[in-house]
Amino acid sequence: MTCKFDDLGECAPRLGKRVTFGAAASLMATLVMASVGLLFSTPGSAADTRTDKAVVERGRYLVQIGGCNDCHTPGYAEKAGNVPTSEWLTGAGVGFQGAWGTSYAANLRLTLNGLTEEQWVTFARLPRRPPMPWFNLRDMSDDDLRAMYRFVRDLGPKGERAPAPAEPGIAVATPVIVFEPRMEKTASR
């Protein structure tokens, strides 16, 4: 016997089962929720767009609080974060120099533009040269990394690639921030 959605209360006894109004209402609510879920998860639907926007906004939040802009957006730290979002994550031509050589903050908008979401999740967790805190990305959930990816891809490609890293002792033609512990001489008494 086939029961229709709207005659559930009458149909259950015909199936040889006794269903209370509360149980029927609960089942009906479950079916409605499932139908709504299918409706809203259809690719291209308005709900799908809202979900995508929410994921992109989560990615923006993670990029911002994760400190990505501090190195990957020129002038971000110096301007106390007052850089238009359209200028974010384009890399920097200032090198970070230390015992590892000289490294540069990548243009993430170009880097991620060349990767699939799955490639990014793997790539994000690979060790990097200092001062990049790659271990923070390593420890992020896949969902967080995917949200960051979608935000950066939503920004679109922009800018130039950062200079290639240089091995220790190799001179570079860019300004550098030197990461070298030093003991300052104190004034003698």
Beta strands, then each sheet from edge to edge (+ up, - down):
strand 1: 95-98
strand 2: 101-104
strand 3: 176-178
sheet 1: 2+ 1- 3-
end
